[in-house]
Amino acid sequence: MRKLAIVIIIILCSIISAGFYWHHVQQQPFLEAYGVRALSLFPDGRVVVVSKVPGTHEGFLSVYSPNGTQLWNLTFGEDGTYWDSVIHARVSPDGRYLGVMTVKRFMLYREDGTLLWEKRNPLSDELWSAVPQWASIDFSEDSRYVAFGLTDEKSVFQVFSIDGNPILDGTAEGVVRIKVSTGGVYLLTDSLFSVGEIGSKVLYYGFDGSNWSVEIPLGSPRSLDVLETSGGAYLAYADCGRGLSLIKNGTVVWSRDNGTCYWDVAFWDGNIYAGYDRGIAVYSLNGTLLDELGKGLSTPWTFLRGSEDLMALRVDLVTEKEETQVYLIRDGKLNGIWKIQGRYVGDHISHAFADYRSGKLLVGVYGEEGKPGRIYLVQVGK
């Protein structure tokens, strides 16, 4: 008995020293919804949900107060002229704007629901699917620019100033990620979406007319992140076959390959956090491996970025049923803050439809077959 108690104490101490502690194990969902396509948060805790009308392919958007009261919504469907559907939405970093993408339009709203401007979706005459292969909206960190990216049979991207002036637009084959900065837009492409072959490119189009591209032969792209410094912009690229690369001004500075699949990457506290299928590798900008977090905890690791913290997500497949786990990365440790039975709602490369702002975590979990998904709003403790 004494030996058993000692073993239990040792295990508990090991867990605490590893930084794993669960503030929230499970709670009642904030709401339920079918076919969740996007989740986003305003800084004051208002919740943005893009989901679909049950039994149809029509997507709609709803904005809720933190206590679950619906404040306003956007629905389209058939208006007598053409059919439309909400695809995606995202709140700007400063919380003043909401970018919305539909089958027919790119739009920007004030945070109170007032429409500021709308632009025609260049693929509107060709996009017949209510759920294209990929769609994304991204704001620059200063909320001065907004970018829309969309891939179905073709890919398009457009960048506007916040007052609606067109800055950049173009096409690229198989775009799967878009990132807009204060100086330009970065694109990540996957050849499987365009020509059915394995391969990837990282593209940059500057607002000043400059551009560059880096080709990744046999690449299977997963994610990118950008760090702007006084000495230039760095781009970190994660690939599920070619490893992790750091790129500066179109030149690959270094690459690292640990023989696994890299799923996501984030610049944080001056370092590079790279989520792979057995943990999180932490690299310095010069490519030195500084640490490995959660090593041995298999399945893809991906990130959520908040104004104050970096979050990591994974799905535990060891138990009989899938379990979504969310960790807070702080002081070089993984701190388990929330977990729920079920797999988090995400895209085709395991990136979650989720958000984290002002100490609040918004995440969705798939429902059982024929049932709605569950959306949770969790207050994260300090």
N, C-alpha and C positions, 0 to 999 in steps of 0.2 A: 504494500500500500504506500509505504514511504517512497519507494523507488518510483512508483507511478506518479506521485505528487511532484517529485523532483523533475521527472520527464515533462510533465505538463507545464511546470514553471519555466523550464528551459525553452520549451516551444513558444510560450507566451512572450518571453523575453526576446526571442529571436524575431517574432513578428513585430514587436514594438520597435526594436532596433532597426528593422528594415523600413519602418515608417508606415506600416500598413495598419490603419485603424479606420473603422467604418462609422462615420457620423450618422448617416441615414441608410438604413438597410432597405426599407420599403415604406411606401406611403400610398395613399389614395391618389389616383391620377387627377391631374388638373382638368383634363377633358378627354373625350374619346373622339376619334375621327377616322374615316376611311381614306386610304390612299394618300398619306401625308407626303407632300412634295418639297416642302420647305418650312423651317422654323426659325424665327428671329426674335430678338428682344430689344425693346426700348430701354434706355438706362433707368427709367422709373419703374420698370417691371411689367409694363404692358407687353402682351404676347401676340406675335404675328404667326398665323398658321395658314399654310396653303395646303388644301386637301381636295378631295373630289366628292361630287354628289354621289351617294350610294347608288349602285346599279348603272352608272354612266361613266363616261370619260371626261366629264366636265369638271374642270378645276375652279375653285373659288378661294377667296382670301377673306379671313376674318381677323379682327383685332379685338383682344380681350383685355379687360382690366386685370390687375393681379389677383382679384378675388373671383375671377371667372365670368364677369359680366361682359357680354358682347357689346362693343362700343360702335363699330362700323364694319362694313364688309364690302367686297367687290364681287359681283357675279355678272356673267355675260351670257353664255349659251347662245341661242338663236335669237337675234333681234329683228328678223325680217329681211336683213341685208346680207349678213354673213354670220357664221358660227365662230365663237371665240371662247377661249378658256385660259385661266390663269395657270402659268407654268412654274413661276419662281418669284421670290420676294426676298429683300434684305434691307435691314435698317443700317443707315450710315453710322460711322464711328462716333460722330458728335450727337447722334440721336435726333437730329432735326428733320431727317428725310427718310422716305421709304421708296426704294426702287422696286418696280413691279414689271415682270415680263409676262406677256400673254402670247398666244399663237399669232396674233395680228399686230401687237404693239409693244414698244418699250416705253415705260412711263415713270415719272417721278412725282411723288406726293409729299406734301408737308406731313409732319407727324400727327396733325389733327385730321388727316384724311382729305385735305384740299389738293386737287390736282394742279400741279405746276405746269407740266408739259407732257406731251406724248409724241412719239415718233413711230413711223411705220416699221414693223419688223421686216427686214429685207427678204426673209424667207416666207413671208405670209402667204404668198400664192402657191408655195410648194410644200409647206408644212401641214400635212394632214393628220399627223399624230398628235394627240393631246399630251403625250408624254414623250418628248424627243429623247434621243440617246444621251444627250448631255445639255444642261442649261445652267448658267451661272450669272450672278451680278456681283460686281466688286467695286468698292469705293476706295479712293486713295485715303491714306491715314488722316490727312487734313480735311477730308470730306469735300474737296474742291472738284473732284472728278468722279464720274461713275462710268463703269464699263459693263457692257452686256455681251455675253458670248453664248452661242447656240450651235449645236451640232445635231443634224439629222442625216439626211443623205448628203448634205453640204454643210459647211461651217461658215459662220459669219461672226464678226466682232465689230462693235462700235463703241467709241469713247466720246462722252459729252462733258462739257463743263457743267457745274451744278445748275447754272441758269439755262441750260439746254442748247448751248452752242456746240455744233459738231467739231470734234478735235481730230479724231482718227476713225477710219473705218476700212474694212478689208475682208478678205477671205483667206482661209488657211485650211489645209486638209486635215480633218480629224481632230479638231481642237477639243481637249478634255480638261484644261485648266486655264484660267485667266487671272492675272494679277496686275492691277493698275497702281502706279506710283505717282509721285509728284512730277516726274519727268517723262513718263512713257508707259507703255503697256507690254507685259510679258505673257507669252502664250506657250502652252505645252501641247504638243500634238501626238496622236497615236495613229500610226499607219494602218492598224487593223480596222479603224473606222472608215478609212478612205479606199485603200487599195487591197485590203485583206492580207497585208504582209506585216511581219514584225519589224518595228522600227519606230524611232521617235525623233522629234526636233524640239529645241528650245528656241523661240523667236523673240526678238525685241524690236519694238517700233517706238522711237523717241518722238516726243512732241516737237523737237527741233529738226526733224527729218532724218536723223541718224537711225541706223538699224543694223542688226547682226543676227546670225543664226548659228546654232551648234547642232550638228547631227549626231544622234546616238545610234549607231548600227546595232541591229537586233535588240533595241531597247523595248522595254515594256513599262511605259511611264506610269507613275503613281502620283507625284506631287511636286510642288516647288514652293519656295518662299524667297522673299527679297529683303535684303538689309541695305539701306541707303546710308552711306557714310560720307564724310567730307572728302575722302580719298576715292570715291566712286561707289558704285552699287555692286553688291555681291548677290549671286543667285545660288541657292542650294537646290539640288535636283535629286529626287528619290526615284529609283527604278527597281522593278522586280526581277531584273536579270543582270543589270549592269552596275548595281550598287548605288553608292552615294557620290555625288560630284559637286564641287564648288566651282562656279563660273564667275568670271569678272570681265566685263566688256567684251564678251564673245569668245573668251579664251578659258579653257578648262585649267584651273589652277592645280587641282588635285582630285583624285578619285579613290574611293575606298570600297572594297567588296569583301564582305564576310561570308559569302557563299549562301546567304539567305535572301529573302525578299524584303526590300525596303518599301514601306507603305506610305509614310508621311514624313515631313521634315519641317522644322520650325527654328528660326533664330530666336534665342532667348538669353538674356543676361550676357550678351557678347559671345555666346557659344552656339553650336548647332546641335539640336536634338533631333535624332533620326529614329523613328519608330520602325522596327522590323518585326518579323514573325516570331521572335523569341525574346523581345525586350526592347529597351531604348538605349541607343548608343549616344554618348555625349562627346562631341569633338570640338576642339578649338578651331579658330579660323585658319590656322596653319596646318590643320589635318591631324593633330595629335589626339589620340583616343584618351579622353580624360576619365570617363566612368561608363559603367553599364548599369542601368536601372531595370529592375524587374526581370533580370536574366533568368531564363528558364520558364517564365510564364508565357506559354505559346499562344498563338493566334495573333492576327495583325494588331499593331498599336498605332493609333492615330491621335491627332491633337485638336484641341479647341483653344483658341487664344482669347483671353480676357484682358481688360485694361490693366489688371494688377497681377494676374497669375496665368500660368500655363496649365491646361488640363490634358490628361491622357485618357483615352478610352480603349477598352478591349472587350471581347466576348469570351467568357470562360466556357470551354467546350468539354471540360473534364467531368462536370456533373451530368446527371441524366438529362437535365433540361438546360438549354442555353441560359446564360446569365450575363447581363451587361454590367460592367464595372467601370467606374469613373474615379480617376486619381487626380489629386492636386500635386503638382511638382513644386516643391519649395525647399530651399536650402539643400539642394542636391538629393532630396529624398522623394520617394513616392508615398503619398498619403492617401489611403483609400477613403473616399468621402461618401460614396453612394453606390448602391448596387440594386438591381431589380431583375426578376426572372424574365427572360425573353431577350431577343436580339434587337439592338438599336436600329432605328430606321436610318438608311443611308443610301449612297449611290452604288454604282456597279464596282467601285474599287474600295469599298468599305469605309468611305469617309462619311461621318455621321451628319444627318440633318439635325443640327443642334446648335445651341448658342450659350454663351456665358458672359454676363455683364453685371457689374455692380453687385457682385456676391450672389447672383442668382444663376442657376443652371437650368436650361430648358432642353429636354431630350425626349425623343419619341421611341416607343417600342412597338414592334409589329404585334398585331393581334393574332390569335389562333385563326385557322382557316374559317372564312365566312364571318369573322367578327372584326369590329373596328380596332385600330391601333390605339395605344394608350400614350398620352402626352403628360409628362411630369414637369412641374416647376419646383425646384429644390433650392432652399436658402442654404448657401454654403457658409459654414461657420469659419471664423478666423482662427 
